[in-house]
Amino acid sequence: MDFFTGNNDVGTLALGLLIAGTATGLFSGMLGAGGGLILVPVLYHVLGQLGVSDAVRLHLAAGTALAALLPTTLAALHAHLKAKAVDLALLKRWSAPLVVGAVAGAALAQRLPADWLAILFAGMATVVALFLLLGKDGWRLCDQPPRRWFGELLPF
């Protein structure tokens, strides 16, 4: 029974990941959001129970969540490509700024203290939560992706 009580490192990890995976799948399916918003806090606390240092815990939780989402993202891209539901011209235009932005973000996250990352994550999660709570179907920032310099800066 130690497996489910939290007195066992493997049990704590397995139970935490089972809960995180279930919640992530449910929220992602229902709301289209949830991967990072659910996985990161759960992994953060599971890693804390496993004795991972506060200095690296948030970095490890965020990196693990991103790594877990990569196969799902690629599978979704494949399904949308088959359904011809991808704007390939936009994807090509945004590919380089997306990659550069991801690398720059990873480099910045490595250098930021864990407290700052926690504040940034909480701020972004709050904005997403408010949008999901208060958002209306008709809300649109624009009808088309921006062009010129802002169109290249946005995916970065």
C-alpha positions in Angstrom: 0.0 0.0 0.0 3.0 2.3 0.3 2.8 2.7 -3.5 -0.2 5.2 -3.1 0.6 6.7 0.3 3.4 9.0 -0.9 6.0 7.1 1.3 7.4 5.6 -1.9 9.3 7.7 -4.4 8.2 5.6 -7.4 4.6 5.6 -6.1 4.5 9.3 -5.6 5.9 9.9 -9.1 3.5 7.3 -10.7 0.4 8.7 -8.9 1.3 12.3 -9.7 1.9 11.5 -13.3 -1.3 9.5 -13.5 -3.3 12.4 -12.1 -1.5 15.0 -14.3 -2.0 12.9 -17.4 -5.7 12.4 -16.8 -6.3 16.0 -16.0 -4.3 17.2 -18.9 -6.1 15.0 -21.3 -9.5 16.0 -20.0 -8.8 19.7 -20.1 -7.0 19.6 -23.4 -9.9 17.7 -25.0 -12.6 20.0 -23.5 -10.9 23.4 -23.6 -8.0 23.0 -26.0 -5.7 24.2 -23.3 -4.2 22.4 -20.3 -0.9 20.8 -21.2 1.5 23.2 -19.5 -1.1 24.7 -17.2 -1.7 21.4 -15.5 1.5 19.4 -16.1 3.9 22.1 -14.8 2.3 22.7 -11.4 1.7 18.9 -10.8 5.2 18.0 -11.9 6.6 20.8 -9.7 4.9 19.4 -6.6 5.7 15.8 -7.5 9.3 16.7 -8.0 9.3 18.5 -4.6 8.0 15.3 -2.9 10.9 13.5 -4.6 13.3 15.9 -3.0 14.4 17.8 -6.1 16.0 21.2 -5.2 13.9 24.3 -5.5 16.6 25.9 -7.6 16.0 23.5 -10.5 12.5 22.1 -9.8 10.5 24.6 -11.9 13.0 24.3 -14.8 12.7 20.5 -14.7 8.9 20.6 -14.5 8.6 23.0 -17.4 11.1 21.1 -19.5 9.5 17.8 -18.9 6.1 19.2 -19.8 7.4 20.6 -23.0 9.1 17.3 -23.9 5.9 15.4 -23.2 3.9 17.7 -25.4 6.2 17.4 -28.4 4.8 14.0 -29.6 1.2 15.2 -29.1 1.9 18.3 -31.1 3.5 16.4 -33.9 0.6 14.0 -34.0 -1.9 16.9 -34.1 0.0 18.6 -36.9 -0.1 15.4 -38.9 -3.9 15.0 -38.4 -4.5 18.6 -39.3 -2.3 18.3 -42.4 -4.3 15.3 -43.5 -7.5 17.3 -43.0 -5.9 20.2 -45.0 -6.5 22.5 -42.0 -3.0 24.0 -41.8 -2.0 27.3 -43.4 1.3 26.1 -44.9 2.3 29.5 -46.1 1.9 30.9 -42.6 3.7 27.9 -41.1 6.7 28.4 -43.5 6.8 32.2 -42.8 6.7 31.7 -39.1 9.0 28.6 -38.8 12.3 30.5 -38.4 11.0 33.1 -35.9 9.4 30.3 -33.9 12.6 28.2 -33.7 14.7 31.3 -32.8 12.1 32.3 -30.2 12.1 28.8 -28.7 15.9 28.7 -28.4 16.0 32.3 -27.0 13.3 31.4 -24.5 15.1 28.3 -23.4 18.3 30.2 -22.9 16.6 32.9 -20.9 14.7 30.4 -18.8 18.0 28.7 -17.9 19.4 32.0 -16.5 16.3 33.2 -14.7 15.9 32.4 -11.0 13.1 29.8 -10.2 11.1 32.5 -8.4 10.9 34.7 -11.5 9.9 31.7 -13.6 7.1 30.9 -11.1 5.9 34.5 -11.2 5.9 34.5 -15.0 4.1 31.1 -15.2 1.5 32.3 -12.7 0.9 35.5 -14.6 0.5 33.7 -17.9 -1.8 31.1 -16.3 -3.9 33.8 -14.8 -4.3 35.5 -18.2 -5.3 32.3 -19.9 -7.7 31.4 -17.1 -9.4 34.9 -17.3 -9.7 34.5 -21.1 -11.3 31.1 -20.8 -13.6 32.3 -18.0 -14.6 35.6 -19.5 -13.9 35.1 -23.2 -16.7 35.3 -25.8 -16.9 33.3 -29.1 -16.8 36.5 -31.1 -13.6 37.9 -29.6 -10.9 38.4 -32.3 -7.7 40.3 -32.2 -7.6 40.5 -35.9 -9.0 38.8 -39.0 -5.6 37.9 -40.4 -2.1 37.4 -39.0 -0.1 40.6 -38.9 2.3 41.4 -41.7 5.6 43.2 -41.9 7.9 43.4 -38.9 5.2 42.6 -36.3 4.2 39.5 -38.3 7.7 38.3 -37.9 8.1 39.4 -34.3 4.8 37.8 -33.1 5.9 34.1 -33.5 9.3 34.9 -31.9 
